[in-house]
Amino acid sequence: MRKMKGKLKGIILFLCVVLCVLCTGCQQQTGSALDAKNGVAQVICTVRDESGNLVTGGTGSGFFVGEQGKNPEYMITNHHVVELYLAAGSGEWVTLDIGETQMTVKAYVDVYFDRDDFVQANVVDFNETADIAILRLSQPTDQRVPLTLTEPTDEMVGSSVYCIGFPGLSDNMLIDATTQSGLNDMTVTSGTISRLLTSSGSGVRRIQTDAVIQHGNSGGPMVNERGEVLGVNSWTVSNSDTQETNYYACDISEAVLLLNQNNIQYMMSTESNTSAGFLPVVVIVAVIAVAAVVVIVIVASKNKHPSQPDAVQPPVEPQPAIQQPVIQQPASAAANPNDSGYRLQCTSGALAGQRFMIRQDTPLVLGRNSDVCNVVFPGTPGVSGKHCSVWYQHGKIFLQDLSSSHGTYLLPGTRLPSNQAIEIKVGDGFYLGSSQESFVITERRGS
C-alpha cells in the first residue's frame, strides 16, 4: 500500500513539473514592440563610378523575414529605397548620360548592422505601385532575427502601433552622431491606427496612422505591441493649408504576395495569436489532468481488495467479424487539404490539355526555368524563364506578370503591367506571349 502511494505521489509530482514547464514556455513566447528592433537593419544604396567614387546614394530601413530559429537572408523594404539601384542597372555596369557627358557606373545595395559592418544584397522582386521590394543578402546573417507578420483587420483601428527605422544619413550628420547603423541608433515612434484603406485604381491596401514616419524610417516595420509586423513604413502626406499631416504604411499583405510568388519562407500570426498560441497548452493541461484522474482511479481500484488475486477471465470465443459499410469520399475532397478548389486549365499550346491545382499555400509559377517554376514550358518561344504567377489568397485568385519579355495578356488581349497583381475569376482566360499559350481558370470537378 505504501509502495503504491509512493508511485502515485511520483506521478502527480511529474505531472506538476510538466505543467510548470509548459506554462513557462507560454510566457516566454510573449514579445514586445521593442523586440522587433532585433529584426531591423539599415539599407543604403549607392552608385559609384569605375574608380569607386560615390556618384549618388540614398538610405532607408528594412526588416528580415524567414523561419524561426534560422539565420535570415531575405528582407522587406520600400521600392523607393532601392529605386536608385534599379534605375542604375541593378548591380550591372551601365553607361548613363549625366548632363552632356557619359559615365560608366555600378549600383550597390548594402545592408548595415553597424557603422562598419555590412553585407551586400540584391533585389529579388518588387511591386512599384505598392512600394514594396524584397532583398536577399549575399549570405544569411546571425546578427538579426526574422520578424513575425500579421495582417491588419478593421478591429485593430485605434490600437497602438510603433514605427521602427533609422534616421537618414543627413540627420546623423546634422547631430554629428558617432554611430548610425547599430541597434541603439534606431528611432521608434508610437501612435495608433487611424484607418485601413484601399487605394482607388491600384487596389493597394494601406494603413493610415498618426505615428510619425521619418525619412530614414522608410522600409522599416510598423509593429503592434507584440512586435508583429502589420505594415511597411512608406511616406508622409502634409497639407500646408490645414497644417494636417498623415502617415502611411503599406499593408503587410502586399509584401506577403511577393513572398509567396518567390517561395520565400516567413512566419505568420494573427491578431488572436495570444489565445491561439495558448490553446495547445490548455489542451495538453486538460489531457494531463484526465491522465492523472485515470491513474488515481486505477490505483484506487487495485488497492480496494489488496488481498484478493486478480480474477481469471474465461477465454472468449471469437465472433464473426461484422463488415461495416464503407462511405466513399470524393477523391477531390480528400486528396489535398491545401486544395483551393480551383484549377488552371491549359487550353492551347505546349501544355494543352494539362490541368494544374491552385493550392492555398503555394503559388503556381509559370515559365521555362525548372529551378524556379512549377509549371514548366519546354523551351517555348515567347515564354520567359519566370513568366507569370497564379495564386490563391483570402478566397480570391490572383495573376501577376513577373517582368516577362513578351508579356502576359488577359483575354481577349489586355497586356498586364509588370509586377502588378490583378484578381481573376472562374472563366477568365489569359495567355503568355501569344494566344498560342492560353489558360483558363476553372473549378475543381466533382471526381
Secondary structure as GFF3:
##gff-version 3
##sequence-region A 1 447
A	DSSP	alpha_helix	2	28	.	.	.	ID=ss1
A	DSSP	three_ten_helix	33	39	.	.	.	ID=ss2
A	DSSP	beta_strand	40	49	.	.	.	ID=ss3
A	DSSP	beta_strand	54	65	.	.	.	ID=ss4
A	DSSP	beta_strand	74	77	.	.	.	ID=ss5
A	DSSP	alpha_helix	79	87	.	.	.	ID=ss6
A	DSSP	beta_strand	94	98	.	.	.	ID=ss7
A	DSSP	beta_strand	101	114	.	.	.	ID=ss8
A	DSSP	beta_strand	117	127	.	.	.	ID=ss9
A	DSSP	beta_strand	132	137	.	.	.	ID=ss10
A	DSSP	beta_strand	148	150	.	.	.	ID=ss11
A	DSSP	three_ten_helix	154	156	.	.	.	ID=ss12
A	DSSP	beta_strand	160	165	.	.	.	ID=ss13
A	DSSP	alpha_helix	169	174	.	.	.	ID=ss14
A	DSSP	three_ten_helix	183	185	.	.	.	ID=ss15
A	DSSP	beta_strand	187	198	.	.	.	ID=ss16
A	DSSP	beta_strand	205	209	.	.	.	ID=ss17
A	DSSP	three_ten_helix	215	217	.	.	.	ID=ss18
A	DSSP	beta_strand	221	223	.	.	.	ID=ss19
A	DSSP	beta_strand	229	239	.	.	.	ID=ss20
A	DSSP	beta_strand	244	251	.	.	.	ID=ss21
A	DSSP	alpha_helix	252	261	.	.	.	ID=ss22
A	DSSP	beta_strand	267	269	.	.	.	ID=ss23
A	DSSP	alpha_helix	273	304	.	.	.	ID=ss24
A	DSSP	alpha_helix	331	335	.	.	.	ID=ss25
A	DSSP	beta_strand	339	348	.	.	.	ID=ss26
A	DSSP	beta_strand	355	359	.	.	.	ID=ss27
A	DSSP	beta_strand	364	367	.	.	.	ID=ss28
A	DSSP	beta_strand	375	376	.	.	.	ID=ss29
A	DSSP	beta_strand	388	393	.	.	.	ID=ss30
A	DSSP	beta_strand	396	401	.	.	.	ID=ss31
A	DSSP	beta_strand	408	410	.	.	.	ID=ss32
A	DSSP	beta_strand	414	415	.	.	.	ID=ss33
A	DSSP	beta_strand	422	424	.	.	.	ID=ss34
A	DSSP	beta_strand	429	432	.	.	.	ID=ss35
A	DSSP	beta_strand	438	443	.	.	.	ID=ss36
###
